[in-house]
């Protein structure tokens, strides 16, 4: 696959206005792969011009015609799945099996929203007093700025682009500067699938704050959808407040993983491997804090350490590799600091715990036992292959521990007691719960968090409605 390396604005591939470039680094070698155009404020505003110009025609396009574009994009992504997966590995670092899974997941958003696009239904009812009818229409919200992270460069792009296009909106995608190639490849696929010029624009940039800020302050932009850290999300909410732009925020997580004495330990360990090690732990949904009831804590820790210690580590493109590098040096430094801090406070290392020598941004799969309360590794989003285990005794105690965080994206619970599982699903302060399951991501389901893990939902029918406005018409007949 030949991947474009320029900005995509108004249906044209063009260099940045000031000629600057972004160097894309291979995390496995710490060496450059290539460069792409580095968008400026002027480029961002040009993308808004293009999206605004394309909006009236695209919004008026028949839902079936919009759906057909998304369906063709789904087909093209599947035809090029292996090439896209290899591209993700090169710029992101994740192991090839993980990248293949991401491509399949990303493509499914195009298929799901191809189906949902034709189901944006309004309502009509008689007013309670009988004086008139209440007619509610669902209309496209307008030009949408989409800001995506590096950890799932394909899936986070399609999860936003597909519902926006399906609803009749036009978009400007600002991908993470670490992983712009995947976003540009998806733009090329959408162009080939028949997305009209200006409906999809892609502006990679290292000047994220200035470029996104300028676009959001343009009165023609009516939607900002962001996936990334809570810290950056807070700043963007301040920016959006200036022009009262509708926002969707999918922010950080600090997911608890609860294992009770009555749990199926085989299933719990398998679930932990998925919840913790997907993308090497670099996911907002990653299990961050393992709370294990005292009766099975030692055995669970032993089994998890055995499984994580057996993972093959290396460049994601190599055969048999299950754990690739982290995305950059700063990520390795953060994980190292968190692990060293926990060990210094009394935690025991069951496996891993020390960065290997050599090139690339690697950190081994690590399991920590007896992690003391208050350790930063329990308070911060790790974003790495580290599983800290805390022992608990009672259900009330673990609910308190699990909810003791500003985040509330996802929780995981393993128990054979269905009543307990459902009771905990209600008590845990998170937008999603994996009950005896280590994976919750699903295009047909509403993805999102509570507290400081975000606002709004992506996926499901709710994800499509995020890109619409309700218009009420009072009418008599």
Phi, psi and omega in degrees: 000126175272118184262125176299151183235021179242174174290151177244105185225125177060032179080009180236146174266121187219153176288167176292157185297332180255007176075005183283159185229156174253129175273124180265127186254139173276113182298338182286333183239347186063020180253153179294145174262307181194188173233153174229162180298140183253102187298144177255177175301318179299321179292320178299317180290328175295324177294323175296318176305312183294317181294321179293322180293326183277344188299311185302314182292318182291320178296331180271354179293140181302139179308321180296322179293320176295319179298323180297323177298315180295321180295320178295322177297320176301314181297315180296321178298321179292322179296329183249023187302316183292320178294319178295320179297317179295324177296316178299316179301316184298316186264340183256325178101345185296157179295151185302319177301321176297317182294321177299318178298320179296317180299316178298316179297315181298316181297326182299333177294324176295318180292314182301314183281342169297324179283321183283336183304326182273008183238029176277087188267140169267189180222159172218137179207163175276134176300145183307324180280351177083002185284333185203175173262148175254107180255124180243121178255149173252115183241154179302137182289331177127202181297129187237130175261125184243124182242121188239155182268178183272343191286330174227075190295335176272309187294320181290333177286311183290330180295337177261315184296315187299309179292327180297311178295320180299323180284348181101013178271162170249155192226153167237117179264126173249096182281165176298142182290343176286331187226061182279338188295319180298318179297319179292324177295320179292323176299318179296322178295316180295323176299314179295328180286350176107012176295122183299155179306132177092343179288326178235124178230141182231124183231087172295146180195142171273352181259053191303309184302313182292316183292311180295319179301317180295319180294315183293331178282349175287125186296346179281342178276126184240001181215137172232121176241124186231136168237126181168204185288154177298322181301311179291324178301318178300316181296319180291329176296323175297317180297314183295332181295331183300324181241014178051052179275137176297136182234145166237127185234116173249102193251200188292166178225165175211062195294128172276145178236106187261128177236119180265163181305328184271006183291153168285105187295326177299314179293323180295319179292318177299316178296322179296322180296324178285310185295328182268317194261358174303126183056034178064026181084000181269067180213144179294337179271000184297137173299124187250331183226119181260112177256114186238129182296147193306323185296336182238005186301312183295316182291318178299315179300318180297313182294318181295319179297322179296316180292315183289325179292339181273353181296137177276126185253137177166189178301134187300336181279345182287146181298135175082357181286133181246343180223113179269191179284164168285174192286328181200178183297321180298324179295318179295318180299319181295313180298317179301316180296318180294317180293314180299322179294319179293317179295320178296334180270359175121358179291150177257137177272118177271330175198149178075218175092000181217129181293133179285158175279162179115182183276163179092165186259065186261148168215136186285156172300130190227135174237129180243134176249162178055041180287125184286147175301141180093352178294136180304333180296339177269341185262334184254152175288117189291313184055050178192175187277058184235128180242101176273128184253131177239134180270141176226167182246314188240161179296316179300320181297316185286329175296318178297315180296316182296322183275357182279066180200154177284346183268163178195057182273299184214151173229153178236137182226130175239116177200149175274351182272104184298320180299316177298316181300317180287324177298316179292325179301327176281324187281332182285134184273081178208155181284342181219152177223130171262105182265109186056037181208134183264005181223126179246343185296129184198121183305330183275359183248150179285115183259128177166171186237180176241181183052227184267023173266001171140182181224136177084182182224147173241149185084166181065184177291329178301325180296327177288319182293338177300337182255023176233159171243142175272127175246124180264127176243119175270121186218146175242142171211000000 
